[in-house]
Amino acid sequence: MAMGQLRSLDASWNEIGSLEGLQVLTGVKEVVLDHNAITHLGISRPLTRTLTHLRLTHNHLTRFDGRVFPGLRRLMLDHNAVCAFNGAKGMPMLRSLGIAWQRADMGDDNGRRGPDEGVLEIAVADMPHLVDVRLSHTRVSPATVKALLCGCEELERVEARRCGLEGMLRGVGEKSDGRRVEKSLGGRNQPPHPHRSTHTLAQSAFPQQQQSNDARPRIAHLDLRDNALTDSDLAYLGVVVDKGSSGGVGSEALRVLLLSGNAVRDFRAVARLLRRARGVEVLDLRYNPITARFYPPPATTTATAGATSPTTATPCASSSSAVAGRSKAGLASGRDHSQSRIDNFLTPSRPLPPNSTTATPIPKTPNASSTEVGKAVPARDPTISAASPWRTRDEHFTRKQLSDADYIRRLCYRSHVVHVLRRSLRWLDGAVVDERERWGAKEKVRRVRDAVRG
């Protein structure tokens, strides 16, 4: 076979040091060079446009130049040491980008690092057709993530876990309180000031989309775990997900929202965000200051990712079983749990709807590709798998260690979140939201409000 007729090349697990000589493969469409010793590209001229898929994971790349890959649609650079991503304008058709787990400590080719070395800047505006972007465990500038959320109209999935995004609102004129951020930048019901700019936060985020409501991102999966995001950052996300004249991803588009391990302290900021994202099915807010005392401490680094998988979920009500078990264990251990008070709070005053005494099983969903994220929750997503260990630890913590005050606070928190997202929510903080809990959330919220007013 002539080299020009080769369509796919897999040379993984070798000692290849560069891509020099790839120009000979004029008809190749897919190149896989994982687990090699590639330190530089070694290409000076643009390759043929037939090359659409390139995998260079588990190598030693420190710099990447996209100008030599004009026809690329899928690029995987995970587990390298990339600190400079140039030539994004040379890949206008790129749809999937994976650049997670970059070893920032390696520096440049000579081992030198400057003060800003290791913080990755990507000109995502030059790649308007991006659909799937994975940046987790890579130091990325907040400007890159903001440009992703606001400028890529076809974007459906963003994974940016532990990317060092502290203060995403810096440089947008923010204040410490999320509500004041929105009002100070021209939020709703805010009269214009005669000597102040009337540009809103949404107009600052979407400068090119102020006149168009149809052209806006439709993000379905947003992973921002372990980034120390604050209440002000949630205010910015609320504008991004808002469905209205300002543009945004749309309240019905977002399906998976993962915000565990951040610095969210005010539940009002969470409530304002959720009211704009009414289509969320999977929500994770564990290990924030507002939920820090509600759950057991993480046993491993992957413990915060535990939630129930839609393909392996069985008819169970983890939250209800934990509540029932807590009441029994508390009485047996001599704690003053006030069984009647808890039962009055949990039991609705009206009869339950038919067939709601047990949890409704979640139907299985087929495996979804990155372009189908908006239609179904991916079955193989690690953020919603391996629920059994978490459920066991959570139930033991709820029965044995959670104090009465925090127990009631957790019930109130969960009821408010379920009530806001009652039409869509299926998983909350690693536990299944069954039909009984969804139906009784409104009654619990009403009782809490009556207790506060009384």
N, C-alpha and C positions, 0 to 999 in steps of 0.2 A: 504494500500500500504506500502511495506517495504521501509525503508529509503534509502536503496541501489538502489532502482529503480527510485528514484526521479531524473528528468532530469533538471528541472528549478525551481529556488527558488527566489521569490520576497518578501522581508521582509522590504520594505521601510517604513519610517515614524513610527519608533518605538524608543525604548530606548536601543538598542543593543550597548554594549560597546566594544566588540572584536569579532573576528572570531573563538573563541575557540569552539570546537565541530563540526566544519565543516568537520573534518575527517570522520565523520560517513556517510556523503553523498558521497559514493564511486562512484556513477554513475552520479552525477550532472554535467551538462555542462555549465549552466549559473547561476550566483548568482548576485542578485541586492539588495544592502543594502544602498540605498540612504537615506539621511535625517535621520541619526541615531546619536548616540553619541559615535562612535568608536574612541578610542584614541590610540589603539595599535592593532596589528594583533592577538597576543595571540596564534600563531602557531609555533611549534618548529620543526616539521617534514614535509617533502615535501608532498603535497597533490597528489591525483591521477591525471594522465595526461588527464583525461576526462574533467576537468574544463578548458574551453577555453575562457569564457567571465566573467569578474568580474567588477562590478560597485560599487564604494565606494564614490560617490560624496556627498558633503554637510555633511562632518563629521569633526572630529578633529584629524585626523592622523598627526603625526609629523615626523614619520619615516616609510619607506617602504622597505621591504626585498623581493626581487623577487625569492630567492632561494627556497621558499616553493611553488611556482606556476610553475612547469616545463612545463606544457602544455598550458600555457596561450597564447592566440592570440589577445585578446582585453582587455585593461585595462583603466578604467576611474577613475581618482583621482581628478577631478575638485573640487574646493571650499573646500580645506582642509588647513592644515598648514605644508605641507611636506617640511622639510629642509634637509633631507638626503634620497637619493634614492640609495639603495645598492642591490647587488645581481642581477645586470642586466644580468650577464652571465647565471643565472639560468632560464632565459626566452628566449631561443634562437629562438623560433618560434613566438615571439610577432610581430604583424603587425600594431596594432593601439594603440597609447598611448595618453591619455588626462590627462594633469597635469596642467591645467590653473587655474588662480585665486587662488593662494596659499596665505594664510594669513601669511606673513613672520614675523609679529609682535608678534606671539604667542610663538616663541622659542621652546625649548625642553619640555620634559614632566614636568620638574620642573620650567618652566618659565624663565630659564636662556638663555642668548644669548651671543655668542662670537663675536669678531669683524667681522668675516666672516660668521656668522650665517645668514641664509636667502638667500644666493646665492647658487642656486641648481646646483650640478654637476651630470651629468648623463653619464654613460659609454655607449653611444649609439653604439660604435663599437662592443660591445658584443651582440647587437641585430641587426644582419645584414638584417633581413627580414622586417624591419619597412617600412610601406607604408604611414601612416597618423600620424603626430605628432602635437599636439596642446599644446603650451606653453604660450599662451598669458597671460599677467598680472601676470607673475611669474618671479622673479629675477633669471635669468639663466646666467651661465658663458658664455662668448663669445666662449670659447673653445668647449662647448657642441654644440652650433649652427654650428660652423665651422666643427666639426666632423659629424654632420648631413648632411651638404651640400656636404661633400666630401667623406664620407665613406659608406653611406647606398645606395646600388646599386638599390634597389627597391623603394626607397622613391619617392612619388608623391605629397605630400602635407605637407607644413610646415606653421604653424601659430605661429609667435613669436612676437606679438604686445606688446609693452611696457614691454620689458624684460630687460631693462638696458644693451643694447649691445653697449654702447659707445666704439668706437675704436676697432672694430672687428679685425683690422689688427695688433694690438699690439703683439709684439713678433715674427712677420714675417719679420722684417727688413724694415718696411715701411717708407716712407717719407710723407711730408704733401701734395704733389701734386700727384694726381692719375696717371698721365702719367709718372712721374718720378718713381713711385712705380713699374710700369710695366717694364720700361727700366732698372732700377737698379737691378731688379731680373731676367734679361735675357729675356726681351720681344722681339718682332719681330724686325728684322733689327738691332739688338744690337750685335756688334762683341764681341767675348769672350775676357776677360781680362786674360793675362798670369798668374797672381797671384790672381785671384778671382774665387770663385766657379761659375760654369756655371749652377747650378741648377736654374730653372725658378720658378716664383711664382706658376705656375700650378704644377710643380714637388713637391714643398713644400706642396701644398694642397692635392695632390694625390700621396703620396709616394709609395703606393702599386699598382698603376694603370699606371705606366709610360710605361709599355710594352703592355698594352691592351687598345684598344679603344672601345670594345664592352661592357665591364663591367664598367658602369658608371651610376650615378643616372639619373633619368628621371623626375625631379621635374616639375610638371605642375602648382602648386599653391604655391606662395611664399609671405607671409605676414610679413613684417618687419616694420610696422608703429610705429611711436612714440618711436624711439630708438636712436635719435640723431646721426644717421649714417652720415658720412662725405663723401667728394669726394674720399678719399682714400679707404673707405669701398666699394664704388661703383666699384673702380678698382678691388678689390678682387672679388666682385660678377661677374664682367665681365669675369674674368678668370674662375670662376665656371660655368657660363652659356656658355662659349665658346665651339663651336663644332669644334674639330680639333684633332691634334695628342696629345694634352695635356689632353684630356678627359674633362668631365664636364657634365652638364645636357643636353646639346645640344640646339642649337638655335631654333629648331622646337618643343621642348618639352614644354618650359615654356609658359603658357597661361595667367595666372593671376599674376601680379606683383604690389604689394601695398607698396609704399614707402612714404606715406604722413606723415607729422609731424616729419621729420628728419632735418638734418642740411646740406643739399646739397646746395652748393653755385655756382658751376661752371656747366654751361650747357654742356660744352665739356665732362665732366665725364658722364653725362646722355646720350649724343649722342654715346659715345663709348660703353656704356653698351647696348643700344638699338640696335646697329648694330650687336651685337652678339646674341641678343635675338629676332630674326625676326618673331617669332611666337606668340608674345604677343597679346592677344585680349582685356584684361582689364588692364589699367595702371592708377595708381593714384599717382601723385606727388604734391598734394596740401599741403600747409602749410609747405613748405620748403623755405629757403631764396630766391631761384630763382623764386618762385611763390607766395611769401607771399603777394604781393600787387595786385595780379591778381584776388583774390577771396574774398568774404565776410568773416569776422572773424567767427570762429565756434561758433554757438549758444549753443550747448551742446557737451558733450564728444562723442556722436555718430554722430555728423554732418559730421565728416571727412570720415565716412564710407559710405556715401550716394552715390549711383550710380544707374544706371538704371537697373532694373531687366529684364533678357531676356524673362521671361514668361509674364511680364506685360507691356513691351515696346510697345508704339504705334508709328505710323509713325510720327515722330517729328524731327525737327532739332533745338535742344535747342541752339546751338552756333549760328546758322544762325539767329534764331528769336531774340536772344539777340542783335546781331549786328544790325539787321534792326531796332529794337526798340530803340537801343541806338542812332542811327542816328537821328530818329524822335524826341526823347526826348531831345537830345542835341540841336537841332535847335530850339525847342519850348522854351527851357529855356534860350536861348541866348548865349550858349557856342559856341566857335569857333571850331567846329568839322570838318570844311572843307569837306562838303558832297562829292564834286567831288573827292577830294584826297582819301577819304576812299573808294568810289565806284570804283575808278581806281585800288586800291590795291586789292579789294575783287573780282572784276569781271574779269574772265579769258578773254584773248584776242580772244580765239577760242570759237565756240559754244559748249554748254554743250552736252554730249551724250544723246541719247533719254531716256525719262522717268527718268531724274535725277534732275528735278526741285524740287522734294520733297524727303524727306529722305526715304531710303529703309527700310521697316519694318524688324526687326530682327526675324527670325524664332524661334518658341518656341523650347526649349530643354527640354528633360525629366529630372526628378530628377536624379542626379548622385551620386553614392556612392563614398566613399573615394578612391576606387580602379579604378573608372572610371573618375577621375578628368582630366586625360590627354586627354580624348576623348571629353568631353563637359564641359562647365562652369556650376557648380552646380546651380540649379535653386533656391535653398533655402539658398544660401550663403548670410549672412547678409551684406557682403561688397559690394554687387551689388544689393541691394534692397532699397526700400523707396526713389525713386529718386525725386518724385514730390516736397517735401518741399525744397530740395536742389536746384532744377531747378528754383523754384519761387524766392528764395533768391538770387540766382546767377543772374538771369535776372534783378531783381530790383537793385542789386549792380552795374551791368554793365551799366544800363541806367542812374542811378542817382549819383553814387559816384566815379566810376572809372575815373581817369584822362585821358586826351588824350594820354599822353606819355605811361602810363601803358597799356592803351587800345591797342596801336600799338604793344607794347612789347608782350602783351598776344597773339595777332594775329600771330606775328612772331614765338613765342614759340610753339603755337599749330600747326602751319603749318609745322614747322620743325619736330615735333614729328610724326605727321600724315604722312609726307612724308617718314620718315625712316621706319615706320611700316604700309605703305599703303596697303600691301597685307593681313594684319591680324587684325589690330586694329578696335575694335567695340565701346569701351568706353574709354574716356580719361577724367580724373579728374571729373567724375560724369556726363558727357554729352555724348550723342550718337554721334558717328562719322558716318555721313551719306555718301552716295555715292557722293553727290555734293562736300562736303568738302574734301573727299579723292581724288577726281579727280582734284580739284583746288589747292591742296597743293603744287604740283610741280611748278605750275605757280607762286604762291605766293613766294615760296622760291627763284625762279629765279629773281623775281622783287626785292626782298630784297637784293640779291647779287649784282644786277645791281645798285641799289641805293647806296650801300656801296662803290662799286668800282668807281661810278661816283662822 
